[in-house]
Amino acid sequence: MRDVTATMTFTTEEIRRENIKTILREVSQALEERGYNSENQIAGYLISNDPAYISSHKNARNLIQRIERYEIIVFGKIMQKIIGLDLGSKTCGIAISDALGLIARALTTVRFESDDYDTCLDEVLTILQEQKVKEVVLGLPKHMNGDIGIRGQISIDFAKQLEAHGIKVDLWDERLTTVSAERLLIQGDVSRKKRKKVIDQMAAVQILQSYLDRQNGGF
């Protein structure tokens, strides 16, 4: 006979987990909007149990107090930081998630000589080591019809090189990512000169954030 009680308990736990993810996502977004590093602020709250670490913007302070502190700690242990990469012919934009795997932010841009992917690989591996990250989301360029061309094959080969160093790699369709990143920068009234400096990072943010959103069920 099927254990109905066990099934109901599992369902309840799943619902609670989704609620935690939703609340933490909203809190993190509210903190980032206020210019705070959401990871640092949430960590400060957990250590001190002082709600003042959390902004009242968008009701974030009240929201986070709906979660037990031990639940946030457990959730954080389950999640790990992930790095997003937007690989070009001369640059590689890099983004990183928070420790809860909810929010992507720009990290840096690796610059290298045209098609010198060995140098790029060394730089990326160094950053992964510094950030203690073992998982990467790498943008996979595709033609609009879905075919993979030369650029796409370069990303696939780069992914294999990362995997050879023990890094877990998820290839992510990046069609229109750069266009979307450019649009966001223009809407933010960022000058053309500054856009050129950060466009690769913003494209990496777009890649990583879309991946995180999918992993978190769209919350």
C-alpha positions in Angstrom: 0.0 0.0 0.0 1.3 3.5 -0.8 2.5 5.6 2.1 0.1 8.6 1.8 1.6 10.3 4.9 5.1 10.2 3.5 3.9 11.7 0.2 2.0 14.5 2.0 5.0 15.3 4.1 7.2 15.5 1.0 4.8 17.8 -0.7 4.7 20.1 2.3 8.5 20.3 2.4 8.6 21.1 -1.3 6.0 23.9 -0.9 8.0 25.3 2.0 11.2 25.2 0.0 9.6 27.1 -2.9 8.3 29.7 -0.5 11.8 30.1 0.9 13.3 30.6 -2.6 10.6 33.1 -3.5 11.1 35.2 -0.3 14.9 35.1 -0.6 14.7 36.1 -4.2 12.5 39.1 -3.4 14.7 40.1 -0.5 17.9 39.8 -2.5 16.4 41.9 -5.4 15.2 44.6 -2.9 18.7 44.8 -1.4 20.4 45.0 -4.7 18.0 47.7 -5.8 19.1 49.7 -2.8 22.8 49.3 -3.8 23.6 46.7 -1.1 25.5 43.4 -1.6 22.6 41.0 -0.8 24.9 38.2 0.2 26.7 40.3 2.7 23.6 41.8 4.2 21.8 38.5 4.6 25.0 37.0 6.2 25.1 39.9 8.6 21.4 39.3 9.5 22.1 35.6 10.1 25.1 36.3 12.3 23.6 39.1 14.4 19.9 38.3 14.2 19.5 42.1 13.7 16.7 42.8 11.1 18.3 46.2 10.5 20.7 44.5 8.1 17.8 44.1 5.8 16.4 47.1 4.0 12.7 47.8 4.5 12.5 48.5 0.7 9.7 46.5 -0.8 8.9 45.0 2.6 12.1 43.0 2.5 12.7 43.2 6.3 9.4 41.8 7.1 9.6 39.1 4.4 12.9 37.6 5.6 11.5 37.3 9.2 8.9 34.9 7.8 11.8 32.4 7.4 13.5 30.7 10.3 17.2 31.6 10.3 18.2 27.9 10.3 16.2 27.5 7.1 18.2 30.2 5.4 21.4 28.6 6.6 20.3 25.1 5.4 19.2 26.5 2.0 22.5 28.3 1.6 24.4 25.1 2.2 22.4 23.4 -0.5 23.2 26.1 -3.0 26.6 27.2 -4.3 27.9 30.1 -6.2 27.8 29.7 -10.0 29.8 31.7 -12.5 28.4 32.8 -15.9 30.6 33.3 -19.0 30.0 35.2 -22.2 32.9 34.1 -24.4 33.9 36.3 -27.3 36.9 36.3 -29.7 38.9 38.8 -27.5 36.9 39.1 -24.3 35.1 36.9 -21.8 32.5 38.6 -19.7 32.1 37.0 -16.2 29.2 37.1 -13.8 28.7 35.4 -10.5 25.7 34.4 -8.4 25.1 35.0 -4.8 25.6 32.1 -2.4 21.9 31.3 -2.5 22.0 30.9 -6.3 19.3 33.5 -6.8 20.8 36.7 -8.1 23.5 37.2 -10.8 25.8 40.2 -10.8 28.7 41.4 -12.9 32.2 40.3 -11.8 34.8 41.2 -14.4 35.9 41.0 -18.0 38.9 38.9 -19.1 40.7 40.4 -22.2 43.0 38.4 -24.4 44.6 38.4 -27.8 42.3 37.5 -30.6 41.4 33.8 -30.4 44.0 33.1 -27.7 41.6 30.9 -25.7 44.5 29.2 -23.8 45.2 32.5 -22.0 41.5 33.0 -21.5 41.2 29.6 -20.0 44.0 30.2 -17.5 42.4 33.5 -16.4 39.0 31.9 -16.0 40.4 29.0 -14.0 42.2 31.5 -11.7 39.0 33.4 -11.1 37.1 30.1 -10.4 39.7 29.2 -7.8 39.7 32.6 -6.2 35.9 32.5 -5.9 35.8 28.8 -4.9 33.4 28.0 -7.7 33.1 24.6 -9.3 30.1 25.2 -11.7 29.9 27.4 -14.8 27.1 28.5 -17.1 28.7 29.1 -20.5 26.8 31.0 -23.2 26.3 28.9 -26.4 26.0 31.1 -29.5 23.6 29.7 -32.0 22.3 30.9 -35.3 18.7 32.1 -35.2 17.5 28.8 -36.8 19.2 26.9 -33.9 22.2 25.7 -35.8 25.6 25.8 -34.2 28.3 27.6 -36.2 32.0 28.3 -35.6 31.4 30.5 -32.5 29.2 27.8 -31.0 31.8 25.1 -31.6 34.4 27.3 -29.9 32.2 27.5 -26.8 31.7 23.7 -26.8 35.4 23.2 -27.0 36.0 25.7 -24.2 33.5 23.9 -22.1 35.4 20.6 -22.6 38.6 22.2 -21.5 36.9 23.5 -18.3 35.5 20.1 -17.6 38.9 18.5 -18.0 39.9 20.7 -15.0 37.0 19.3 -12.9 34.5 22.2 -13.6 30.9 21.4 -14.1 29.7 23.3 -17.2 26.2 24.0 -18.4 25.9 25.3 -21.9 23.1 28.0 -22.2 21.5 29.3 -25.4 22.7 32.9 -25.5 20.8 34.1 -28.6 20.0 37.9 -28.3 21.8 38.0 -24.9 24.1 40.8 -26.0 21.2 42.7 -27.6 19.3 42.4 -24.3 22.3 43.6 -22.3 22.8 46.6 -24.6 19.2 47.5 -24.3 19.4 47.4 -20.4 22.5 49.6 -20.4 20.8 52.1 -22.8 17.7 52.2 -20.6 20.0 52.9 -17.6 21.5 55.9 -19.5 25.0 54.4 -19.6 27.2 56.2 -22.0 28.5 54.4 -25.1 32.1 54.5 -23.8 31.1 52.9 -20.5 28.8 50.4 -22.3 31.7 49.1 -24.3 33.6 48.4 -21.1 30.8 46.4 -19.3 28.7 45.0 -22.1 30.4 41.6 -21.9 29.8 41.4 -18.2 26.2 42.4 -18.6 25.8 39.7 -21.3 27.2 37.2 -18.8 24.7 38.4 -16.2 21.9 37.9 -18.6 23.1 34.3 -19.3 23.5 33.4 -15.7 20.3 35.1 -14.5 18.2 33.3 -17.1 19.8 30.0 -16.0 19.2 30.7 -12.3 15.5 31.6 -13.0 15.0 28.3 -14.8 16.7 26.4 -12.0 14.5 28.1 -9.5 11.3 27.4 -11.3 10.9 30.9 -12.7 10.6 32.5 -9.2 
